[in-house]
Amino acid sequence: MVGRTEDRRVEQRANMRGGNGSVEVAHLFDETQSLGKTRMTAQLTFPVGASIGSHTHDPEAELFIVVSGEATVTDNGEVHTLRPGDVMFTGGGGEHSVENRGLETLVLYAVIFN
């Protein structure tokens, strides 16, 4: 299956999970296209200062892959800075958040596994 940029469903989510600002969510595939293996497969774009508030995935798991910019993530109480090419995997009830504290737009891919 091929997904084209121009065919993506794009939405703006304000104060996502209690976070700051608005995060753009460009859906790469929906649940049916991923054979039910993922709940979300998307490119997330965070303007400077935007964030996704602290939340959990249980029993789900989530993978982040940073494409550009710099992400400040909290994973089970530990704060980390992720740069392009860095990844984070979390889930099973673990608490996490993502914030763009950098000086440029943050772009990452997020996959939430069922």
PyMOL commands that set and color helices and strands:
alter all, ss='L'
color gray80, all
select helices_A, chain A and resi 5-7+16-18
alter helices_A, ss='H'
color red, helices_A
select strands_A, chain A and resi 9-14+22-29+38-46+51-56+61-68+71-75+78-82+87-91+95-99+106-113
alter strands_A, ss='S'
color yellow, strands_A
deselect
rebuild
show_as cartoon
